[in-house]
């Protein structure tokens, strides 16, 4: 019910009024505030449980597809390339300035 109330709440003036009224009552009454807090916590917990189940299902599906894929041995990459063709990258040499001019700040 909370999801239905808050979905597209800004597009409907009636839903905006209902949300504002509930928040106003929650701010004025201690019991209504506790009730709204309990509903929000319950909604959050249910959403997290649903997301956890979806993630577990996705992991199980990935494990099943991984197990169904045939194992192909990987060819060694180092054996494919001769050692002469592999050379380290050259170290960059940065030019040094011959003249250093101090900043003129106007004070000495």
matplotlib code that plots the C-alpha trace (Angstrom):
import matplotlib.pyplot as plt

x = [0.0, 2.9, 4.3, 0.9, 0.7, 4.1, 4.3, 4.0, 3.1, 4.2, 2.0, -1.3, -2.5, -4.5, -1.5, 0.6, -2.2, -2.4, 1.3, 1.4, -1.5, 0.1, 3.4, 1.6, -0.3, 3.0, 4.7, 1.8, 1.0, 3.4, 1.4, 0.9, 4.6, 5.4, 2.9, 4.4, 7.9, 6.9, 5.3, 8.4, 10.8, 8.5, 8.4, 12.2, 12.8, 10.4, 12.1, 15.5, 14.3, 12.8, 16.1, 18.1, 15.9, 16.4, 20.2, 20.2, 18.2, 20.5, 23.6, 22.0, 21.3, 24.8, 26.2, 24.0, 25.1, 28.7, 28.4, 26.7, 29.5, 32.3, 35.7, 38.3, 41.9, 43.5, 46.6, 49.5, 50.0, 53.7, 54.5, 52.7, 55.0, 58.7, 60.7, 62.6, 59.4, 58.6, 60.4, 59.8, 58.3, 61.0, 61.3, 60.1, 62.7, 61.2, 63.1, 64.5, 64.1, 67.3, 66.0, 63.9, 62.2, 60.9, 57.3, 57.0, 54.6, 55.3, 56.7, 60.3]
y = [0.0, 2.3, 1.8, 2.6, 5.8, 7.0, 6.0, 9.1, 11.1, 14.4, 13.9, 13.7, 16.5, 14.1, 11.9, 14.9, 16.1, 12.6, 12.3, 15.8, 15.0, 11.8, 13.5, 16.4, 13.9, 12.0, 15.2, 16.2, 12.8, 10.5, 7.4, 8.2, 8.9, 5.5, 3.9, 5.6, 4.7, 1.0, 1.0, 2.5, 0.0, -2.9, -1.6, -1.3, -4.8, -6.4, -4.6, -5.8, -9.4, -9.2, -7.8, -10.5, -13.2, -11.7, -11.6, -15.2, -16.3, -14.4, -16.0, -19.5, -18.8, -17.6, -20.7, -23.0, -21.2, -21.4, -25.2, -25.8, -24.0, -26.4, -25.9, -24.9, -24.8, -21.4, -21.2, -19.6, -16.1, -15.9, -18.9, -17.3, -14.2, -14.4, -12.7, -10.4, -8.6, -7.7, -4.5, -2.3, 1.1, 3.8, 6.1, 9.6, 12.3, 15.7, 18.8, 21.0, 24.7, 26.6, 29.7, 30.1, 33.4, 34.3, 35.5, 39.3, 39.8, 43.5, 42.9, 42.1]
z = [0.0, 0.8, -2.7, -4.3, -2.3, -3.1, -6.7, -8.9, -5.9, -7.5, -10.6, -8.8, -6.5, -4.4, -3.7, -2.7, -0.3, 1.2, 1.7, 3.3, 5.5, 6.8, 7.4, 9.2, 11.5, 12.1, 13.2, 15.5, 17.1, 18.8, 18.0, 14.3, 14.1, 15.5, 13.2, 10.1, 11.2, 11.7, 8.2, 6.7, 8.4, 7.4, 3.8, 3.8, 5.2, 2.7, -0.2, 1.0, 1.3, -2.2, -3.6, -1.8, -3.3, -6.8, -6.3, -5.1, -8.2, -10.5, -8.8, -9.1, -12.8, -13.4, -11.7, -13.8, -17.0, -15.9, -15.2, -18.6, -20.5, -21.7, -20.3, -22.9, -21.9, -22.4, -24.6, -22.9, -24.1, -23.3, -25.6, -28.5, -28.5, -29.0, -26.3, -28.7, -29.7, -26.1, -25.1, -22.1, -22.7, -22.9, -19.9, -20.6, -20.4, -19.5, -20.7, -17.9, -18.2, -18.6, -17.1, -14.0, -13.6, -10.1, -9.8, -9.4, -6.5, -5.9, -2.5, -1.5]

ax = plt.figure().add_subplot(projection="3d")
ax.plot(x, y, z, "-o")
ax.set_aspect("equal")
plt.show()
